[in-house]
Amino acid sequence: MKCVTVGELNSEAKDPNGFIREGEDAYSESIAQVAEKIYAERTERPVVLISGPSGSGKTTSAKRIARLFEKHGCKAHTVSMDNYFLPMHMNEAARDKDGKIDFESPQRLDIPLFKEHLEKLFRCEQIDIPTFDFARQERCEGMPLKRKKGDIVILEGIHALNPLLTGECEDFTRCIYVSVRTRIQMGGELLHPSKIRLMRRLMRDKLYRGRELSETFEFFKSVERGEDLYIMPYKHRADFDIDTFISYEAPVYRDILLPELKKTSKTYEGYSDYADIEKFLEALEPVDSRYVPEDALIREFIG
């Protein structure tokens, strides 16, 4: 179990540019090591599956890996598995015993179509990737994709390692599991990695989805349940594990989240479950987000 102390983070925060550069270098190195191994096997295993829980940085990690392939002259196609969501009226298989839709269920995806496309991508046959309109919860016109020999296709989504969707594809795929694994320590207390992922969701939901923190707290309960049921049981299938902990991110979130957390603490009944986030942020020295590079992973959450 890897830990970093609040004291260490505060010491690093005295030099924001150096702090951020060091954090970016560590993440970039972990991505590069994985990409190099996958690139060496691109002929036999041209399909890459990236999974991880909510807020783990799957999208940015997929783009970073694709960029490294491109630098080697290897065409890389990135596809979000969110495109395979079924229209709302076709979600019967995803309903629970009370008749409510389980929004974390893999049954919300078009499993037969995804399996078909996975096989066709390996065989270099053209597919039409659907697009999904989340506002209307409807499928829209698709986009054609044909992998040429030597190309790599990267598919990212929370269910990317679930055999219900991927079937028996081990012969031509490589699997990556990304998540925050490092803990922040303060005295004898540890801030669990899931709380760092939750901070990411709080940031994104507040800034770009207009959600109150209390709404994200409630939503995250369902997300965590889904992770336990549908993601964690399959992470052992990953060939590679990437820790997406970014050392400087909590100090960047501090001054944005802290006032909202204090306000929410007065009105949200279940706040005690998340009070440790406020406690740890309070103890951290802030880092201004203007120092954060445009292609940084946390830009996925702060824009």
NORJO-V851992 format. One record per residue. RES is the residue in three letters. SS is DSSP state (H for helix, E for strand, L for the rest). PHI is phi in degrees with one decimal (* if undefined). D_LAST is the distance of its C-alpha to the last C-alpha in Angstrom with 1 decimal. Layout:
RES;SS;PHI;D_LAST / RES;SS;PHI;D_LAST
This chain:
MET;L;*;30.1 / LYS;L;-90.5;27.9 / CYS;E;-131.2;27.1 / VAL;E;-132.4;25.6 / THR;E;-89.2;26.9 / VAL;H;-58.2;25.3 / GLY;H;-60.0;27.7 / GLU;H;-64.2;26.5 / LEU;H;-65.0;22.8 / ASN;H;-66.6;24.0 / SER;H;-65.3;26.2 / GLU;H;-67.1;23.4 / ALA;L;-66.1;21.2 / LYS;L;-65.5;23.9 / ASP;L;-122.5;22.7 / PRO;H;-55.4;18.9 / ASN;H;-63.8;18.8 / GLY;H;-67.9;21.3 / PHE;H;-60.0;19.7 / ILE;H;-69.0;16.4 / ARG;H;-61.1;18.5 / GLU;H;-65.2;20.7 / GLY;H;-65.3;18.0 / GLU;H;-66.1;16.5 / ASP;H;-63.1;20.1 / ALA;H;-64.8;21.1 / TYR;H;-66.2;18.5 / SER;H;-61.4;19.2 / GLU;H;-65.3;22.9 / SER;H;-66.0;22.8 / ILE;H;-66.7;21.1 / ALA;H;-63.5;23.7 / GLN;H;-62.1;26.6 / VAL;H;-68.4;25.9 / ALA;H;-60.6;25.2 / GLU;H;-62.0;28.5 / LYS;H;-69.5;30.5 / ILE;H;-69.0;29.2 / TYR;H;-59.7;29.8 / ALA;H;-65.4;33.4 / GLU;L;-111.9;34.0 / ARG;L;-62.2;32.3 / THR;L;-71.4;35.6 / GLU;L;-80.8;36.7 / ARG;L;-130.3;33.3 / PRO;L;-85.9;31.0 / VAL;E;-113.9;28.8 / VAL;E;-113.7;26.1 / LEU;E;-111.4;25.1 / ILE;E;-115.6;22.0 / SER;E;-122.3;22.0 / GLY;L;167.2;20.5 / PRO;L;-71.6;19.8 / SER;L;-57.2;16.8 / GLY;L;78.6;13.9 / SER;L;-86.5;15.6 / GLY;L;92.0;13.2 / LYS;H;-61.5;15.5 / THR;H;-62.6;13.3 / THR;H;-65.2;12.2 / SER;H;-62.5;15.8 / ALA;H;-62.1;17.3 / LYS;H;-66.6;15.6 / ARG;H;-64.5;16.6 / ILE;H;-64.7;20.1 / ALA;H;-60.2;20.4 / ARG;H;-63.4;19.7 / LEU;H;-67.3;22.4 / PHE;H;-61.9;24.8 / GLU;H;-61.2;24.3 / LYS;H;-64.0;25.2 / HIS;L;-86.4;28.4 / GLY;L;81.8;29.1 / CYS;L;-104.3;28.4 / LYS;L;-66.7;26.7 / ALA;E;-123.9;24.1 / HIS;E;-110.0;22.9 / THR;E;-107.9;20.1 / VAL;E;-132.1;20.5 / SER;E;-85.7;18.8 / MET;H;-68.9;21.6 / ASP;H;-59.5;19.9 / ASN;H;-64.1;21.7 / TYR;H;-94.2;24.9 / PHE;E;-61.7;24.7 / LEU;L;-81.2;27.9 / PRO;L;-57.2;28.2 / MET;H;-55.5;28.7 / HIS;H;-72.4;32.4 / MET;H;-107.4;32.8 / ASN;L;-95.0;31.5 / GLU;H;-58.0;34.9 / ALA;H;-67.8;34.9 / ALA;H;-94.4;31.8 / ARG;E;-81.5;33.6 / ASP;L;-86.5;34.8 / LYS;L;-64.1;38.3 / ASP;L;-93.2;37.6 / GLY;L;86.2;36.4 / LYS;L;-88.5;32.8 / ILE;E;-73.4;30.1 / ASP;L;-86.4;28.7 / PHE;L;-69.3;25.1 / GLU;L;-96.8;24.7 / SER;L;-70.9;27.8 / PRO;H;-65.6;28.0 / GLN;H;-68.4;30.5 / ARG;H;-74.6;27.8 / LEU;E;-97.4;27.4 / ASP;L;-80.0;30.0 / ILE;H;-63.4;31.7 / PRO;H;-58.4;34.5 / LEU;H;-66.6;32.4 / PHE;H;-63.5;29.9 / LYS;H;-60.7;33.0 / GLU;H;-60.9;34.6 / HIS;H;-66.5;31.6 / LEU;H;-59.4;31.3 / GLU;H;-65.3;35.0 / LYS;H;-67.2;34.7 / LEU;H;-61.4;31.9 / PHE;H;-62.7;34.1 / ARG;L;-85.6;37.0 / CYS;L;61.4;35.1 / GLU;L;-100.0;35.8 / GLN;L;-69.9;33.6 / ILE;E;-128.3;31.5 / ASP;E;-113.9;29.6 / ILE;E;-74.0;26.3 / PRO;E;-68.7;25.7 / THR;E;-118.5;22.5 / PHE;E;-118.5;21.7 / ASP;E;-91.3;20.8 / PHE;L;-69.0;19.4 / ALA;L;-64.1;20.0 / ARG;L;-97.2;23.7 / GLN;L;55.8;24.0 / GLU;E;-131.3;25.9 / ARG;E;-86.2;26.1 / CYS;E;-114.1;25.9 / GLU;E;-57.4;27.5 / GLY;E;-85.3;26.8 / MET;E;-119.9;25.9 / PRO;E;-70.7;28.7 / LEU;E;-145.2;28.2 / LYS;L;-134.3;31.1 / ARG;L;-79.4;30.8 / LYS;L;-89.2;33.3 / LYS;L;-58.4;35.2 / GLY;L;97.8;33.3 / ASP;L;-75.9;29.8 / ILE;E;-121.1;27.6 / VAL;E;-114.3;25.7 / ILE;E;-111.5;22.9 / LEU;E;-110.3;22.5 / GLU;E;-122.3;19.9 / GLY;L;177.0;20.1 / ILE;L;-64.3;21.3 / HIS;L;-103.4;24.8 / ALA;L;-64.7;25.1 / LEU;L;-103.8;27.8 / ASN;L;-79.3;29.8 / PRO;H;-62.1;33.1 / LEU;H;-60.0;33.4 / LEU;H;-95.8;31.0 / THR;H;-91.2;31.6 / GLY;L;61.2;35.3 / GLU;L;-97.6;37.3 / CYS;L;-116.9;35.0 / GLU;L;-60.3;35.4 / ASP;L;-70.2;37.5 / PHE;L;-127.5;34.8 / THR;E;-125.1;31.5 / ARG;E;-123.2;29.7 / CYS;E;-115.6;27.6 / ILE;E;-125.8;24.7 / TYR;E;-113.6;23.6 / VAL;E;-116.4;20.3 / SER;E;-170.6;19.6 / VAL;L;-77.1;19.4 / ARG;L;-118.0;23.0 / THR;L;-82.8;23.2 / ARG;E;-105.7;24.2 / ILE;E;-97.4;23.8 / GLN;E;-113.4;27.3 / MET;E;-140.1;28.7 / GLY;L;62.9;32.5 / GLY;L;-95.5;33.7 / GLU;E;-102.8;30.5 / LEU;E;-123.8;27.8 / LEU;E;-94.1;24.3 / HIS;L;-65.0;24.1 / PRO;H;-54.1;21.4 / SER;H;-63.3;20.8 / LYS;H;-72.9;19.8 / ILE;H;-69.9;17.0 / ARG;H;-64.9;15.8 / LEU;H;-64.9;16.3 / MET;H;-58.2;14.2 / ARG;H;-61.0;11.2 / ARG;H;-65.7;12.2 / LEU;H;-59.5;12.9 / MET;H;-63.3;9.4 / ARG;H;-64.9;8.0 / ASP;H;-65.5;11.2 / LYS;H;-70.2;11.4 / LEU;H;-77.7;8.3 / TYR;H;-125.1;8.4 / ARG;L;-122.6;11.9 / GLY;L;66.3;13.9 / ARG;L;-91.1;15.6 / GLU;L;-71.8;17.6 / LEU;H;-58.7;17.6 / SER;H;-62.1;21.1 / GLU;H;-65.9;20.2 / THR;H;-67.8;17.8 / PHE;H;-57.8;20.7 / GLU;H;-64.3;23.1 / PHE;H;-64.2;21.1 / PHE;H;-67.0;20.6 / LYS;H;-60.9;24.4 / SER;H;-67.0;24.8 / VAL;H;-61.5;22.1 / GLU;H;-65.0;24.0 / ARG;H;-60.3;27.3 / GLY;H;-63.1;26.0 / GLU;H;-62.7;25.0 / ASP;H;-64.1;28.5 / LEU;H;-83.9;30.2 / TYR;H;-118.2;28.4 / ILE;H;-115.5;26.3 / MET;H;-57.2;28.1 / PRO;H;-63.5;31.5 / TYR;H;-115.7;30.4 / LYS;H;-67.3;28.4 / HIS;H;-68.0;31.8 / ARG;H;-77.2;31.7 / ALA;L;-72.1;29.0 / ASP;L;-82.2;30.4 / PHE;E;-136.1;27.5 / ASP;E;-126.0;25.5 / ILE;E;-116.4;22.3 / ASP;E;-84.8;21.1 / THR;L;-96.2;17.3 / PHE;L;-63.7;17.7 / ILE;L;-113.1;15.8 / SER;L;-57.3;18.1 / TYR;L;-93.1;15.9 / GLU;H;-69.0;13.1 / ALA;H;-60.6;15.3 / PRO;H;-61.1;16.2 / VAL;H;-70.1;12.6 / TYR;H;-71.8;12.2 / ARG;H;-47.5;15.8 / ASP;H;-75.0;15.7 / ILE;H;-84.7;13.0 / LEU;H;-85.8;14.7 / LEU;H;-56.7;18.2 / PRO;H;-60.7;19.3 / GLU;H;-69.1;18.2 / LEU;H;-64.0;20.0 / LYS;H;-61.7;23.1 / LYS;H;-67.8;23.2 / THR;H;-66.8;22.8 / SER;H;-60.5;25.6 / LYS;L;-83.8;28.0 / THR;L;-123.5;27.7 / TYR;L;-94.8;26.6 / GLU;L;-62.5;29.7 / GLY;L;-93.3;28.3 / TYR;H;-62.9;26.3 / SER;H;-58.2;28.6 / ASP;H;-68.8;27.1 / TYR;L;-123.6;23.8 / ALA;H;-63.7;25.2 / ASP;H;-65.9;25.0 / ILE;H;-62.4;21.2 / GLU;H;-60.8;22.0 / LYS;H;-61.2;24.9 / PHE;H;-71.3;23.1 / LEU;H;-62.9;20.2 / GLU;H;-58.9;23.0 / ALA;H;-83.6;24.7 / LEU;L;-91.3;21.8 / GLU;L;-78.2;21.4 / PRO;L;-74.1;18.0 / VAL;L;-126.3;15.9 / ASP;L;-70.6;13.8 / SER;H;-67.5;10.1 / ARG;H;-67.2;11.2 / TYR;H;-80.3;13.1 / VAL;L;-77.4;10.4 / PRO;L;-60.7;10.8 / GLU;L;-65.9;8.5 / ASP;L;-99.3;9.9 / ALA;L;-66.0;9.8 / LEU;L;-56.9;9.9 / ILE;L;-72.2;7.9 / ARG;H;-65.3;4.7 / GLU;H;-61.8;5.9 / PHE;H;-115.3;5.7 / ILE;H;-108.8;3.8 / GLY;L;79.2;0.0
